[in-house]
Amino acid sequence: MTPATAVDALAALAQETRLKVFRLLVTAGPTGLAAGDVGAQLGIPANTLSFHLKALAQAGMVTSRQEGRFVIYAANYAVMDDLIAFLTDNCCQGAACLPQTQQVATITKRRTRSLA
């Protein structure tokens, strides 16, 4: 991933609605969701959702495919993985960041439990 493509991906995710859409699509898995289902689950009007999905697609963060009369959107996991790798490439000056990783995992587990 180049710095320019990382900037494009981060810019697409730096908007609250797009971030919510992307996180929902990540949760949905590789099969994705129909645009109408995304809008219904997040309470986003169709025209607004279309605008945000287009921005995510232009940044390469989501893919789309036609299934009959539905457009199915899915998170682009390859680009997501590339972005994470780009952001952490020079982490901790090449040393393992295990203590921080464990701390983040603990925080994530607490958040998940509190949402249940």
Jmol script that loads the backbone (N, CA, C; Angstrom):
load data "model"
ATOM      1  N   MET A   1       0.862  -1.176   0.000  1.00  0.00           N
ATOM      2  CA  MET A   1       0.000   0.000   0.000  1.00  0.00           C
ATOM      3  C   MET A   1       0.900   1.227   0.000  1.00  0.00           C
ATOM      4  N   THR A   2       0.550   2.170  -0.836  1.00  0.00           N
ATOM      5  CA  THR A   2       1.306   3.419  -0.894  1.00  0.00           C
ATOM      6  C   THR A   2       0.728   4.411   0.110  1.00  0.00           C
ATOM      7  N   PRO A   3       1.511   5.415   0.468  1.00  0.00           N
ATOM      8  CA  PRO A   3       0.956   6.452   1.347  1.00  0.00           C
ATOM      9  C   PRO A   3      -0.306   7.098   0.765  1.00  0.00           C
ATOM     10  N   ALA A   4      -0.355   7.279  -0.539  1.00  0.00           N
ATOM     11  CA  ALA A   4      -1.530   7.907  -1.166  1.00  0.00           C
ATOM     12  C   ALA A   4      -2.775   7.038  -1.020  1.00  0.00           C
ATOM     13  N   THR A   5      -2.640   5.729  -1.217  1.00  0.00           N
ATOM     14  CA  THR A   5      -3.816   4.865  -1.074  1.00  0.00           C
ATOM     15  C   THR A   5      -4.223   4.743   0.396  1.00  0.00           C
ATOM     16  N   ALA A   6      -3.249   4.792   1.299  1.00  0.00           N
ATOM     17  CA  ALA A   6      -3.578   4.780   2.729  1.00  0.00           C
ATOM     18  C   ALA A   6      -4.359   6.034   3.100  1.00  0.00           C
ATOM     19  N   VAL A   7      -3.945   7.165   2.576  1.00  0.00           N
ATOM     20  CA  VAL A   7      -4.659   8.420   2.841  1.00  0.00           C
ATOM     21  C   VAL A   7      -6.084   8.336   2.311  1.00  0.00           C
ATOM     22  N   ASP A   8      -6.263   7.788   1.114  1.00  0.00           N
ATOM     23  CA  ASP A   8      -7.610   7.645   0.543  1.00  0.00           C
ATOM     24  C   ASP A   8      -8.491   6.756   1.429  1.00  0.00           C
ATOM     25  N   ALA A   9      -7.940   5.641   1.877  1.00  0.00           N
ATOM     26  CA  ALA A   9      -8.708   4.717   2.725  1.00  0.00           C
ATOM     27  C   ALA A   9      -9.053   5.365   4.059  1.00  0.00           C
ATOM     28  N   LEU A  10      -8.081   6.014   4.668  1.00  0.00           N
ATOM     29  CA  LEU A  10      -8.332   6.665   5.956  1.00  0.00           C
ATOM     30  C   LEU A  10      -9.323   7.815   5.811  1.00  0.00           C
ATOM     31  N   ALA A  11      -9.233   8.551   4.708  1.00  0.00           N
ATOM     32  CA  ALA A  11     -10.176   9.652   4.475  1.00  0.00           C
ATOM     33  C   ALA A  11     -11.598   9.117   4.337  1.00  0.00           C
ATOM     34  N   ALA A  12     -11.744   7.989   3.655  1.00  0.00           N
ATOM     35  CA  ALA A  12     -13.078   7.399   3.497  1.00  0.00           C
ATOM     36  C   ALA A  12     -13.645   6.962   4.842  1.00  0.00           C
ATOM     37  N   LEU A  13     -12.795   6.477   5.719  1.00  0.00           N
ATOM     38  CA  LEU A  13     -13.249   5.998   7.025  1.00  0.00           C
ATOM     39  C   LEU A  13     -13.363   7.113   8.062  1.00  0.00           C
ATOM     40  N   ALA A  14     -12.891   8.298   7.715  1.00  0.00           N
ATOM     41  CA  ALA A  14     -12.878   9.419   8.665  1.00  0.00           C
ATOM     42  C   ALA A  14     -14.193  10.183   8.674  1.00  0.00           C
ATOM     43  N   GLN A  15     -15.268   9.501   8.412  1.00  0.00           N
ATOM     44  CA  GLN A  15     -16.604  10.096   8.437  1.00  0.00           C
ATOM     45  C   GLN A  15     -17.495   9.098   9.173  1.00  0.00           C
ATOM     46  N   GLU A  16     -18.270   9.565  10.124  1.00  0.00           N
ATOM     47  CA  GLU A  16     -18.987   8.674  11.041  1.00  0.00           C
ATOM     48  C   GLU A  16     -19.914   7.682  10.336  1.00  0.00           C
ATOM     49  N   THR A  17     -20.696   8.139   9.374  1.00  0.00           N
ATOM     50  CA  THR A  17     -21.624   7.234   8.689  1.00  0.00           C
ATOM     51  C   THR A  17     -20.862   6.173   7.917  1.00  0.00           C
ATOM     52  N   ARG A  18     -19.820   6.578   7.198  1.00  0.00           N
ATOM     53  CA  ARG A  18     -19.037   5.606   6.433  1.00  0.00           C
ATOM     54  C   ARG A  18     -18.351   4.608   7.356  1.00  0.00           C
ATOM     55  N   LEU A  19     -17.876   5.068   8.482  1.00  0.00           N
ATOM     56  CA  LEU A  19     -17.244   4.155   9.436  1.00  0.00           C
ATOM     57  C   LEU A  19     -18.261   3.137   9.957  1.00  0.00           C
ATOM     58  N   LYS A  20     -19.473   3.578  10.255  1.00  0.00           N
ATOM     59  CA  LYS A  20     -20.528   2.651  10.705  1.00  0.00           C
ATOM     60  C   LYS A  20     -20.857   1.633   9.617  1.00  0.00           C
ATOM     61  N   VAL A  21     -20.974   2.099   8.384  1.00  0.00           N
ATOM     62  CA  VAL A  21     -21.274   1.201   7.262  1.00  0.00           C
ATOM     63  C   VAL A  21     -20.157   0.177   7.107  1.00  0.00           C
ATOM     64  N   PHE A  22     -18.914   0.650   7.122  1.00  0.00           N
ATOM     65  CA  PHE A  22     -17.784  -0.261   6.946  1.00  0.00           C
ATOM     66  C   PHE A  22     -17.734  -1.294   8.065  1.00  0.00           C
ATOM     67  N   ARG A  23     -17.924  -0.868   9.296  1.00  0.00           N
ATOM     68  CA  ARG A  23     -17.884  -1.803  10.426  1.00  0.00           C
ATOM     69  C   ARG A  23     -19.006  -2.838  10.322  1.00  0.00           C
ATOM     70  N   LEU A  24     -20.181  -2.427   9.868  1.00  0.00           N
ATOM     71  CA  LEU A  24     -21.279  -3.376   9.674  1.00  0.00           C
ATOM     72  C   LEU A  24     -20.910  -4.397   8.604  1.00  0.00           C
ATOM     73  N   LEU A  25     -20.312  -3.927   7.510  1.00  0.00           N
ATOM     74  CA  LEU A  25     -19.925  -4.840   6.433  1.00  0.00           C
ATOM     75  C   LEU A  25     -18.813  -5.787   6.877  1.00  0.00           C
ATOM     76  N   VAL A  26     -17.896  -5.318   7.701  1.00  0.00           N
ATOM     77  CA  VAL A  26     -16.858  -6.204   8.244  1.00  0.00           C
ATOM     78  C   VAL A  26     -17.515  -7.299   9.073  1.00  0.00           C
ATOM     79  N   THR A  27     -18.490  -6.920   9.883  1.00  0.00           N
ATOM     80  CA  THR A  27     -19.211  -7.878  10.723  1.00  0.00           C
ATOM     81  C   THR A  27     -19.997  -8.879   9.880  1.00  0.00           C
ATOM     82  N   ALA A  28     -20.521  -8.426   8.749  1.00  0.00           N
ATOM     83  CA  ALA A  28     -21.344  -9.285   7.886  1.00  0.00           C
ATOM     84  C   ALA A  28     -20.543 -10.399   7.237  1.00  0.00           C
ATOM     85  N   GLY A  29     -19.249 -10.232   7.127  1.00  0.00           N
ATOM     86  CA  GLY A  29     -18.414 -11.258   6.516  1.00  0.00           C
ATOM     87  C   GLY A  29     -18.309 -11.098   5.013  1.00  0.00           C
ATOM     88  N   PRO A  30     -17.614 -12.021   4.373  1.00  0.00           N
ATOM     89  CA  PRO A  30     -17.345 -11.900   2.938  1.00  0.00           C
ATOM     90  C   PRO A  30     -18.582 -11.992   2.050  1.00  0.00           C
ATOM     91  N   THR A  31     -19.681 -12.534   2.549  1.00  0.00           N
ATOM     92  CA  THR A  31     -20.892 -12.594   1.726  1.00  0.00           C
ATOM     93  C   THR A  31     -21.523 -11.223   1.575  1.00  0.00           C
ATOM     94  N   GLY A  32     -21.267 -10.326   2.529  1.00  0.00           N
ATOM     95  CA  GLY A  32     -21.766  -8.958   2.431  1.00  0.00           C
ATOM     96  C   GLY A  32     -23.240  -8.825   2.743  1.00  0.00           C
ATOM     97  N   LEU A  33     -23.751  -7.639   2.439  1.00  0.00           N
ATOM     98  CA  LEU A  33     -25.158  -7.310   2.680  1.00  0.00           C
ATOM     99  C   LEU A  33     -25.701  -6.515   1.506  1.00  0.00           C
ATOM    100  N   ALA A  34     -26.987  -6.681   1.258  1.00  0.00           N
ATOM    101  CA  ALA A  34     -27.654  -5.850   0.255  1.00  0.00           C
ATOM    102  C   ALA A  34     -27.681  -4.416   0.770  1.00  0.00           C
ATOM    103  N   ALA A  35     -27.578  -3.472  -0.144  1.00  0.00           N
ATOM    104  CA  ALA A  35     -27.577  -2.057   0.239  1.00  0.00           C
ATOM    105  C   ALA A  35     -28.803  -1.715   1.081  1.00  0.00           C
ATOM    106  N   GLY A  36     -29.952  -2.239   0.714  1.00  0.00           N
ATOM    107  CA  GLY A  36     -31.173  -1.975   1.468  1.00  0.00           C
ATOM    108  C   GLY A  36     -31.103  -2.475   2.902  1.00  0.00           C
ATOM    109  N   ASP A  37     -30.448  -3.617   3.097  1.00  0.00           N
ATOM    110  CA  ASP A  37     -30.281  -4.160   4.448  1.00  0.00           C
ATOM    111  C   ASP A  37     -29.343  -3.293   5.281  1.00  0.00           C
ATOM    112  N   VAL A  38     -28.294  -2.782   4.642  1.00  0.00           N
ATOM    113  CA  VAL A  38     -27.373  -1.882   5.341  1.00  0.00           C
ATOM    114  C   VAL A  38     -28.131  -0.644   5.808  1.00  0.00           C
ATOM    115  N   GLY A  39     -28.895  -0.054   4.887  1.00  0.00           N
ATOM    116  CA  GLY A  39     -29.668   1.134   5.225  1.00  0.00           C
ATOM    117  C   GLY A  39     -30.672   0.879   6.329  1.00  0.00           C
ATOM    118  N   ALA A  40     -31.343  -0.259   6.265  1.00  0.00           N
ATOM    119  CA  ALA A  40     -32.351  -0.589   7.277  1.00  0.00           C
ATOM    120  C   ALA A  40     -31.712  -0.802   8.648  1.00  0.00           C
ATOM    121  N   GLN A  41     -30.599  -1.507   8.680  1.00  0.00           N
ATOM    122  CA  GLN A  41     -29.949  -1.790   9.963  1.00  0.00           C
ATOM    123  C   GLN A  41     -29.370  -0.543  10.614  1.00  0.00           C
ATOM    124  N   LEU A  42     -28.921   0.400   9.789  1.00  0.00           N
ATOM    125  CA  LEU A  42     -28.291   1.603  10.335  1.00  0.00           C
ATOM    126  C   LEU A  42     -29.211   2.822  10.321  1.00  0.00           C
ATOM    127  N   GLY A  43     -30.395   2.676   9.736  1.00  0.00           N
ATOM    128  CA  GLY A  43     -31.327   3.801   9.674  1.00  0.00           C
ATOM    129  C   GLY A  43     -30.849   4.925   8.771  1.00  0.00           C
ATOM    130  N   ILE A  44     -30.267   4.558   7.639  1.00  0.00           N
ATOM    131  CA  ILE A  44     -29.727   5.541   6.696  1.00  0.00           C
ATOM    132  C   ILE A  44     -30.601   5.555   5.449  1.00  0.00           C
ATOM    133  N   PRO A  45     -31.087   6.731   5.022  1.00  0.00           N
ATOM    134  CA  PRO A  45     -31.878   6.815   3.791  1.00  0.00           C
ATOM    135  C   PRO A  45     -31.069   6.334   2.582  1.00  0.00           C
ATOM    136  N   ALA A  46     -31.761   5.788   1.593  1.00  0.00           N
ATOM    137  CA  ALA A  46     -31.114   5.183   0.425  1.00  0.00           C
ATOM    138  C   ALA A  46     -30.172   6.136  -0.297  1.00  0.00           C
ATOM    139  N   ASN A  47     -30.595   7.381  -0.520  1.00  0.00           N
ATOM    140  CA  ASN A  47     -29.734   8.301  -1.268  1.00  0.00           C
ATOM    141  C   ASN A  47     -28.478   8.661  -0.478  1.00  0.00           C
ATOM    142  N   THR A  48     -28.602   8.794   0.829  1.00  0.00           N
ATOM    143  CA  THR A  48     -27.439   9.078   1.675  1.00  0.00           C
ATOM    144  C   THR A  48     -26.499   7.879   1.695  1.00  0.00           C
ATOM    145  N   LEU A  49     -27.064   6.692   1.832  1.00  0.00           N
ATOM    146  CA  LEU A  49     -26.261   5.472   1.849  1.00  0.00           C
ATOM    147  C   LEU A  49     -25.506   5.303   0.539  1.00  0.00           C
ATOM    148  N   SER A  50     -26.169   5.559  -0.571  1.00  0.00           N
ATOM    149  CA  SER A  50     -25.538   5.443  -1.879  1.00  0.00           C
ATOM    150  C   SER A  50     -24.302   6.336  -1.974  1.00  0.00           C
ATOM    151  N   PHE A  51     -24.417   7.559  -1.484  1.00  0.00           N
ATOM    152  CA  PHE A  51     -23.301   8.508  -1.484  1.00  0.00           C
ATOM    153  C   PHE A  51     -22.119   7.947  -0.684  1.00  0.00           C
ATOM    154  N   HIS A  52     -22.399   7.412   0.491  1.00  0.00           N
ATOM    155  CA  HIS A  52     -21.330   6.911   1.353  1.00  0.00           C
ATOM    156  C   HIS A  52     -20.725   5.606   0.832  1.00  0.00           C
ATOM    157  N   LEU A  53     -21.549   4.731   0.279  1.00  0.00           N
ATOM    158  CA  LEU A  53     -21.023   3.496  -0.306  1.00  0.00           C
ATOM    159  C   LEU A  53     -20.125   3.799  -1.497  1.00  0.00           C
ATOM    160  N   LYS A  54     -20.495   4.802  -2.273  1.00  0.00           N
ATOM    161  CA  LYS A  54     -19.668   5.202  -3.417  1.00  0.00           C
ATOM    162  C   LYS A  54     -18.300   5.679  -2.939  1.00  0.00           C
ATOM    163  N   ALA A  55     -18.270   6.474  -1.874  1.00  0.00           N
ATOM    164  CA  ALA A  55     -16.994   6.963  -1.342  1.00  0.00           C
ATOM    165  C   ALA A  55     -16.131   5.809  -0.835  1.00  0.00           C
ATOM    166  N   LEU A  56     -16.751   4.853  -0.147  1.00  0.00           N
ATOM    167  CA  LEU A  56     -16.008   3.690   0.341  1.00  0.00           C
ATOM    168  C   LEU A  56     -15.491   2.839  -0.820  1.00  0.00           C
ATOM    169  N   ALA A  57     -16.301   2.686  -1.858  1.00  0.00           N
ATOM    170  CA  ALA A  57     -15.893   1.899  -3.026  1.00  0.00           C
ATOM    171  C   ALA A  57     -14.749   2.581  -3.771  1.00  0.00           C
ATOM    172  N   GLN A  58     -14.827   3.900  -3.926  1.00  0.00           N
ATOM    173  CA  GLN A  58     -13.756   4.627  -4.616  1.00  0.00           C
ATOM    174  C   GLN A  58     -12.429   4.501  -3.878  1.00  0.00           C
ATOM    175  N   ALA A  59     -12.488   4.392  -2.562  1.00  0.00           N
ATOM    176  CA  ALA A  59     -11.271   4.225  -1.765  1.00  0.00           C
ATOM    177  C   ALA A  59     -10.822   2.765  -1.715  1.00  0.00           C
ATOM    178  N   GLY A  60     -11.616   1.865  -2.308  1.00  0.00           N
ATOM    179  CA  GLY A  60     -11.272   0.453  -2.328  1.00  0.00           C
ATOM    180  C   GLY A  60     -11.627  -0.297  -1.060  1.00  0.00           C
ATOM    181  N   MET A  61     -12.345   0.343  -0.156  1.00  0.00           N
ATOM    182  CA  MET A  61     -12.661  -0.280   1.132  1.00  0.00           C
ATOM    183  C   MET A  61     -13.815  -1.275   1.047  1.00  0.00           C
ATOM    184  N   VAL A  62     -14.666  -1.161   0.036  1.00  0.00           N
ATOM    185  CA  VAL A  62     -15.765  -2.103  -0.152  1.00  0.00           C
ATOM    186  C   VAL A  62     -15.818  -2.539  -1.608  1.00  0.00           C
ATOM    187  N   THR A  63     -16.401  -3.702  -1.812  1.00  0.00           N
ATOM    188  CA  THR A  63     -16.662  -4.198  -3.158  1.00  0.00           C
ATOM    189  C   THR A  63     -18.170  -4.329  -3.318  1.00  0.00           C
ATOM    190  N   SER A  64     -18.608  -4.387  -4.551  1.00  0.00           N
ATOM    191  CA  SER A  64     -20.040  -4.574  -4.800  1.00  0.00           C
ATOM    192  C   SER A  64     -20.223  -5.580  -5.926  1.00  0.00           C
ATOM    193  N   ARG A  65     -21.371  -6.249  -5.871  1.00  0.00           N
ATOM    194  CA  ARG A  65     -21.735  -7.180  -6.941  1.00  0.00           C
ATOM    195  C   ARG A  65     -23.250  -7.168  -7.083  1.00  0.00           C
ATOM    196  N   GLN A  66     -23.695  -7.414  -8.280  1.00  0.00           N
ATOM    197  CA  GLN A  66     -25.121  -7.454  -8.574  1.00  0.00           C
ATOM    198  C   GLN A  66     -25.629  -8.874  -8.376  1.00  0.00           C
ATOM    199  N   GLU A  67     -26.694  -9.027  -7.616  1.00  0.00           N
ATOM    200  CA  GLU A  67     -27.377 -10.316  -7.465  1.00  0.00           C
ATOM    201  C   GLU A  67     -28.847 -10.068  -7.743  1.00  0.00           C
ATOM    202  N   GLY A  68     -29.250 -10.395  -8.964  1.00  0.00           N
ATOM    203  CA  GLY A  68     -30.624 -10.096  -9.364  1.00  0.00           C
ATOM    204  C   GLY A  68     -30.840  -8.602  -9.362  1.00  0.00           C
ATOM    205  N   ARG A  69     -31.830  -8.159  -8.613  1.00  0.00           N
ATOM    206  CA  ARG A  69     -32.088  -6.717  -8.567  1.00  0.00           C
ATOM    207  C   ARG A  69     -31.445  -6.044  -7.359  1.00  0.00           C
ATOM    208  N   PHE A  70     -30.621  -6.799  -6.628  1.00  0.00           N
ATOM    209  CA  PHE A  70     -29.962  -6.262  -5.436  1.00  0.00           C
ATOM    210  C   PHE A  70     -28.483  -6.016  -5.697  1.00  0.00           C
ATOM    211  N   VAL A  71     -27.948  -4.973  -5.084  1.00  0.00           N
ATOM    212  CA  VAL A  71     -26.508  -4.739  -5.086  1.00  0.00           C
ATOM    213  C   VAL A  71     -26.006  -5.132  -3.701  1.00  0.00           C
ATOM    214  N   ILE A  72     -25.069  -6.072  -3.698  1.00  0.00           N
ATOM    215  CA  ILE A  72     -24.508  -6.589  -2.453  1.00  0.00           C
ATOM    216  C   ILE A  72     -23.151  -5.935  -2.235  1.00  0.00           C
ATOM    217  N   TYR A  73     -22.963  -5.380  -1.051  1.00  0.00           N
ATOM    218  CA  TYR A  73     -21.694  -4.750  -0.693  1.00  0.00           C
ATOM    219  C   TYR A  73     -20.994  -5.594   0.357  1.00  0.00           C
ATOM    220  N   ALA A  74     -19.675  -5.649   0.258  1.00  0.00           N
ATOM    221  CA  ALA A  74     -18.866  -6.388   1.230  1.00  0.00           C
ATOM    222  C   ALA A  74     -17.604  -5.593   1.527  1.00  0.00           C
ATOM    223  N   ALA A  75     -17.110  -5.748   2.733  1.00  0.00           N
ATOM    224  CA  ALA A  75     -15.835  -5.132   3.085  1.00  0.00           C
ATOM    225  C   ALA A  75     -14.743  -5.770   2.240  1.00  0.00           C
ATOM    226  N   ASN A  76     -13.801  -4.965   1.802  1.00  0.00           N
ATOM    227  CA  ASN A  76     -12.655  -5.474   1.057  1.00  0.00           C
ATOM    228  C   ASN A  76     -11.570  -5.803   2.088  1.00  0.00           C
ATOM    229  N   TYR A  77     -11.557  -7.052   2.526  1.00  0.00           N
ATOM    230  CA  TYR A  77     -10.651  -7.462   3.596  1.00  0.00           C
ATOM    231  C   TYR A  77      -9.187  -7.337   3.199  1.00  0.00           C
ATOM    232  N   ALA A  78      -8.868  -7.547   1.932  1.00  0.00           N
ATOM    233  CA  ALA A  78      -7.478  -7.423   1.489  1.00  0.00           C
ATOM    234  C   ALA A  78      -6.982  -5.994   1.683  1.00  0.00           C
ATOM    235  N   VAL A  79      -7.806  -5.021   1.307  1.00  0.00           N
ATOM    236  CA  VAL A  79      -7.415  -3.617   1.479  1.00  0.00           C
ATOM    237  C   VAL A  79      -7.367  -3.266   2.961  1.00  0.00           C
ATOM    238  N   MET A  80      -8.326  -3.761   3.735  1.00  0.00           N
ATOM    239  CA  MET A  80      -8.323  -3.508   5.175  1.00  0.00           C
ATOM    240  C   MET A  80      -7.040  -4.061   5.802  1.00  0.00           C
ATOM    241  N   ASP A  81      -6.666  -5.282   5.438  1.00  0.00           N
ATOM    242  CA  ASP A  81      -5.438  -5.883   5.966  1.00  0.00           C
ATOM    243  C   ASP A  81      -4.208  -5.094   5.537  1.00  0.00           C
ATOM    244  N   ASP A  82      -4.192  -4.649   4.274  1.00  0.00           N
ATOM    245  CA  ASP A  82      -3.071  -3.840   3.787  1.00  0.00           C
ATOM    246  C   ASP A  82      -2.961  -2.530   4.561  1.00  0.00           C
ATOM    247  N   LEU A  83      -4.100  -1.907   4.849  1.00  0.00           N
ATOM    248  CA  LEU A  83      -4.094  -0.649   5.594  1.00  0.00           C
ATOM    249  C   LEU A  83      -3.559  -0.866   7.008  1.00  0.00           C
ATOM    250  N   ILE A  84      -4.013  -1.905   7.660  1.00  0.00           N
ATOM    251  CA  ILE A  84      -3.524  -2.201   9.013  1.00  0.00           C
ATOM    252  C   ILE A  84      -2.026  -2.491   8.983  1.00  0.00           C
ATOM    253  N   ALA A  85      -1.582  -3.262   7.999  1.00  0.00           N
ATOM    254  CA  ALA A  85      -0.154  -3.564   7.872  1.00  0.00           C
ATOM    255  C   ALA A  85       0.643  -2.288   7.614  1.00  0.00           C
ATOM    256  N   PHE A  86       0.123  -1.412   6.766  1.00  0.00           N
ATOM    257  CA  PHE A  86       0.797  -0.143   6.470  1.00  0.00           C
ATOM    258  C   PHE A  86       0.937   0.687   7.745  1.00  0.00           C
ATOM    259  N   LEU A  87      -0.130   0.752   8.529  1.00  0.00           N
ATOM    260  CA  LEU A  87      -0.121   1.573   9.739  1.00  0.00           C
ATOM    261  C   LEU A  87       0.803   1.016  10.818  1.00  0.00           C
ATOM    262  N   THR A  88       0.984  -0.283  10.840  1.00  0.00           N
ATOM    263  CA  THR A  88       1.794  -0.900  11.895  1.00  0.00           C
ATOM    264  C   THR A  88       3.160  -1.358  11.407  1.00  0.00           C
ATOM    265  N   ASP A  89       3.504  -1.053  10.182  1.00  0.00           N
ATOM    266  CA  ASP A  89       4.743  -1.525   9.569  1.00  0.00           C
ATOM    267  C   ASP A  89       5.974  -1.176  10.396  1.00  0.00           C
ATOM    268  N   ASN A  90       6.045   0.015  10.908  1.00  0.00           N
ATOM    269  CA  ASN A  90       7.219   0.454  11.662  1.00  0.00           C
ATOM    270  C   ASN A  90       6.944   0.512  13.161  1.00  0.00           C
ATOM    271  N   CYS A  91       6.001  -0.262  13.602  1.00  0.00           N
ATOM    272  CA  CYS A  91       5.589  -0.253  15.005  1.00  0.00           C
ATOM    273  C   CYS A  91       6.734  -0.668  15.925  1.00  0.00           C
ATOM    274  N   CYS A  92       6.888   0.050  16.993  1.00  0.00           N
ATOM    275  CA  CYS A  92       7.798  -0.320  18.086  1.00  0.00           C
ATOM    276  C   CYS A  92       9.236  -0.537  17.618  1.00  0.00           C
ATOM    277  N   GLN A  93       9.637   0.160  16.587  1.00  0.00           N
ATOM    278  CA  GLN A  93      11.002   0.085  16.051  1.00  0.00           C
ATOM    279  C   GLN A  93      11.432  -1.348  15.763  1.00  0.00           C
ATOM    280  N   GLY A  94      10.508  -2.148  15.288  1.00  0.00           N
ATOM    281  CA  GLY A  94      10.811  -3.523  14.913  1.00  0.00           C
ATOM    282  C   GLY A  94      10.720  -4.524  16.049  1.00  0.00           C
ATOM    283  N   ALA A  95      10.515  -4.050  17.274  1.00  0.00           N
ATOM    284  CA  ALA A  95      10.392  -4.958  18.418  1.00  0.00           C
ATOM    285  C   ALA A  95       8.945  -5.427  18.546  1.00  0.00           C
ATOM    286  N   ALA A  96       8.761  -6.565  19.185  1.00  0.00           N
ATOM    287  CA  ALA A  96       7.408  -7.073  19.401  1.00  0.00           C
ATOM    288  C   ALA A  96       6.647  -6.135  20.330  1.00  0.00           C
ATOM    289  N   CYS A  97       5.398  -5.922  20.030  1.00  0.00           N
ATOM    290  CA  CYS A  97       4.548  -5.031  20.824  1.00  0.00           C
ATOM    291  C   CYS A  97       3.566  -5.842  21.661  1.00  0.00           C
ATOM    292  N   LEU A  98       3.959  -7.022  22.066  1.00  0.00           N
ATOM    293  CA  LEU A  98       3.056  -7.950  22.736  1.00  0.00           C
ATOM    294  C   LEU A  98       2.341  -7.365  23.947  1.00  0.00           C
ATOM    295  N   PRO A  99       3.010  -6.680  24.884  1.00  0.00           N
ATOM    296  CA  PRO A  99       2.253  -6.153  26.028  1.00  0.00           C
ATOM    297  C   PRO A  99       1.126  -5.211  25.606  1.00  0.00           C
ATOM    298  N   GLN A 100       1.380  -4.364  24.631  1.00  0.00           N
ATOM    299  CA  GLN A 100       0.330  -3.467  24.151  1.00  0.00           C
ATOM    300  C   GLN A 100      -0.774  -4.255  23.471  1.00  0.00           C
ATOM    301  N   THR A 101      -0.413  -5.273  22.719  1.00  0.00           N
ATOM    302  CA  THR A 101      -1.406  -6.094  22.032  1.00  0.00           C
ATOM    303  C   THR A 101      -2.313  -6.780  23.046  1.00  0.00           C
ATOM    304  N   GLN A 102      -1.745  -7.294  24.118  1.00  0.00           N
ATOM    305  CA  GLN A 102      -2.554  -7.942  25.152  1.00  0.00           C
ATOM    306  C   GLN A 102      -3.485  -6.936  25.815  1.00  0.00           C
ATOM    307  N   GLN A 103      -2.993  -5.721  26.051  1.00  0.00           N
ATOM    308  CA  GLN A 103      -3.819  -4.687  26.669  1.00  0.00           C
ATOM    309  C   GLN A 103      -5.001  -4.346  25.768  1.00  0.00           C
ATOM    310  N   VAL A 104      -4.756  -4.204  24.478  1.00  0.00           N
ATOM    311  CA  VAL A 104      -5.831  -3.902  23.533  1.00  0.00           C
ATOM    312  C   VAL A 104      -6.842  -5.036  23.509  1.00  0.00           C
ATOM    313  N   ALA A 105      -6.386  -6.280  23.525  1.00  0.00           N
ATOM    314  CA  ALA A 105      -7.300  -7.430  23.523  1.00  0.00           C
ATOM    315  C   ALA A 105      -8.176  -7.422  24.768  1.00  0.00           C
ATOM    316  N   THR A 106      -7.600  -7.082  25.914  1.00  0.00           N
ATOM    317  CA  THR A 106      -8.371  -7.021  27.158  1.00  0.00           C
ATOM    318  C   THR A 106      -9.433  -5.939  27.090  1.00  0.00           C
ATOM    319  N   ILE A 107      -9.067  -4.775  26.583  1.00  0.00           N
ATOM    320  CA  ILE A 107     -10.022  -3.671  26.442  1.00  0.00           C
ATOM    321  C   ILE A 107     -11.148  -4.071  25.503  1.00  0.00           C
ATOM    322  N   THR A 108     -10.803  -4.722  24.402  1.00  0.00           N
ATOM    323  CA  THR A 108     -11.808  -5.151  23.432  1.00  0.00           C
ATOM    324  C   THR A 108     -12.775  -6.146  24.062  1.00  0.00           C
ATOM    325  N   LYS A 109     -12.263  -7.095  24.848  1.00  0.00           N
ATOM    326  CA  LYS A 109     -13.133  -8.072  25.507  1.00  0.00           C
ATOM    327  C   LYS A 109     -14.089  -7.376  26.471  1.00  0.00           C
ATOM    328  N   ARG A 110     -13.586  -6.382  27.220  1.00  0.00           N
ATOM    329  CA  ARG A 110     -14.444  -5.652  28.152  1.00  0.00           C
ATOM    330  C   ARG A 110     -15.553  -4.923  27.407  1.00  0.00           C
ATOM    331  N   ARG A 111     -15.201  -4.286  26.300  1.00  0.00           N
ATOM    332  CA  ARG A 111     -16.202  -3.556  25.514  1.00  0.00           C
ATOM    333  C   ARG A 111     -17.250  -4.508  24.969  1.00  0.00           C
ATOM    334  N   THR A 112     -16.807  -5.659  24.481  1.00  0.00           N
ATOM    335  CA  THR A 112     -17.731  -6.641  23.919  1.00  0.00           C
ATOM    336  C   THR A 112     -18.696  -7.134  24.991  1.00  0.00           C
ATOM    337  N   ARG A 113     -18.181  -7.411  26.179  1.00  0.00           N
ATOM    338  CA  ARG A 113     -19.044  -7.872  27.271  1.00  0.00           C
ATOM    339  C   ARG A 113     -20.033  -6.798  27.683  1.00  0.00           C
ATOM    340  N   SER A 114     -19.598  -5.544  27.714  1.00  0.00           N
ATOM    341  CA  SER A 114     -20.494  -4.466  28.150  1.00  0.00           C
ATOM    342  C   SER A 114     -21.595  -4.196  27.133  1.00  0.00           C
ATOM    343  N   LEU A 115     -21.364  -4.546  25.875  1.00  0.00           N
ATOM    344  CA  LEU A 115     -22.380  -4.350  24.837  1.00  0.00           C
ATOM    345  C   LEU A 115     -23.400  -5.474  24.826  1.00  0.00           C
ATOM    346  N   ALA A 116     -23.058  -6.606  25.416  1.00  0.00           N
ATOM    347  CA  ALA A 116     -23.953  -7.774  25.402  1.00  0.00           C
ATOM    348  C   ALA A 116     -25.105  -7.623  26.370  1.00  0.00           C
TER     349      ALA A 116
END
end "model"
wireframe off; spacefill off
backbone 0.3
color backbone group
